[in-house]
Amino acid sequence: MNKKTQMVHGGHTTDDYTGAVTTPIYQTSTYLQDDIGDLREGYEYSRSGNPTRTALESTIADLEHGRFGYAFGSGVAAISAVVMLLDKGDHIVVNSDVYGGTFRVLTKVFNRLGIDADFVDTTDANNIEASIKPETKMLIIETPSNPLLRVTDIKASADIAKKHNLISVVDNTFMSPYFQNPLTLGADIVLHSASKYIGGHSDVIGGLVATNDEDLAERIGFIQNSTGGVLGPQDSYLLIRGIKTLGLRMEQVSRSAVAVSEMLANHPKVEKVYHPSLKDHPNHDIQARQATGHTGVVSFVVPDIESAKAVIRNTKYFTLAESLGAVESLISVPALMTHASIPKEVREKEGIADGLIRLSVGIEDTDDLIEDLKQALDQLK
Ligand SMILES: Cc1ncc(COP(=O)(O)O)c(C=O)c1O
């Protein structure tokens, strides 16, 4: 099955009972039992299982070439459930420019419970090896990373994880399952903030996890039911609906992001552009090897914070908002918004300059987006 077909036909999203072509929203908390413990389709209570959520979970499993899928109330809930696989005293290696919310939950919540994390530049596999300690049990990478679009070699890092008996986890939010499938490159677990490309319309917060490993799957399912951060049926339905057009959206987004990056790279007011499609991106070749297209996230640096604010004020089609991955183009200043929870010294060390602007290129007409950004930049003194 080719990819675009898989986006429409992946998972089991028709209704066996009525023949409904779309997945019904089973808005129920509990299920009739014909006798004590005699369940009709195995459903007992909607925290443990709900048919609309099951349809979504089967879809993400298929799309990521996994056997098991799980849906959570947010991307951070998905990440947290995966980290809960660990025990007190365990240690995690994480890419240094990880999403601010992932950094926050690891350094402000899980550290209090005795699970420590070290943040390293995983674009160099030697750094991963060097940071592994006897207590290290998990490797988490986000590739491309947020907001500097650094690329980690998924296969090389999964190989290192295997050698050291670590669970390797890839946050695949920026690529979506349409362009990149970490399980096929050797990762144990792939996860998504489904609030981004998978939902695609800025109307759902959700998180998805997929794996091929039966033991990990059983433990994640147990954690999902025990800690209860499940996705509701209405939001599960919206994510299934979003996935049907994921292929079309990603193709358009990728085309526009490449064109926008090239324009920015040639604009005199832009000091630097971060996008893996650019030939001078340090990990351009790895990206081309491990993915079949490009994320719509493009970051670039203007001289200072005032210039960044002016660009944001002057654009017409880029909405000032956090988040990414939706049909409409968004624009943000990471230092003041998504990454504000990371201390300034850590941000600067990581290269997140105050004049860094992050775009999430949407599905509008490519020429309109380019014209809009150009006129906003041309107005800078
Ligand atoms: C790469 C990445 N991972 C995880 C998350 C967290 O997802 P959520 O906001 O759905 O909790 C985000 C949110 O921006 C993200 O960009």
PDBQT file of the ligand as one rigid body, heavy atoms in Angstrom, charges set to zero:
ROOT
HETATM    1  C1  LIG A 401       8.152  18.078  19.351  1.00  0.00    +0.000 C 
HETATM    2  C2  LIG A 401       7.073  18.161  20.370  1.00  0.00    +0.000 A 
HETATM    3  N1  LIG A 401       6.870  17.147  21.208  1.00  0.00    +0.000 NA
HETATM    4  C3  LIG A 401       5.903  17.189  22.150  1.00  0.00    +0.000 A 
HETATM    5  C4  LIG A 401       5.108  18.297  22.315  1.00  0.00    +0.000 A 
HETATM    6  C5  LIG A 401       4.055  18.310  23.392  1.00  0.00    +0.000 C 
HETATM    7  O1  LIG A 401       2.803  18.030  22.869  1.00  0.00    +0.000 OA
HETATM    8  P1  LIG A 401       1.419  18.589  23.484  1.00  0.00    +0.000 P 
HETATM    9  O2  LIG A 401       1.446  20.076  23.373  1.00  0.00    +0.000 OA
HETATM   10  O3  LIG A 401       0.387  17.934  22.633  1.00  0.00    +0.000 OA
HETATM   11  O4  LIG A 401       1.367  18.135  24.905  1.00  0.00    +0.000 OA
HETATM   12  C6  LIG A 401       5.260  19.376  21.451  1.00  0.00    +0.000 A 
HETATM   13  C7  LIG A 401       4.388  20.568  21.607  1.00  0.00    +0.000 C 
HETATM   14  O5  LIG A 401       4.641  21.611  21.078  1.00  0.00    +0.000 OA
HETATM   15  C8  LIG A 401       6.279  19.316  20.460  1.00  0.00    +0.000 A 
HETATM   16  O6  LIG A 401       6.492  20.343  19.609  1.00  0.00    +0.000 OA
ENDROOT
TORSDOF 0
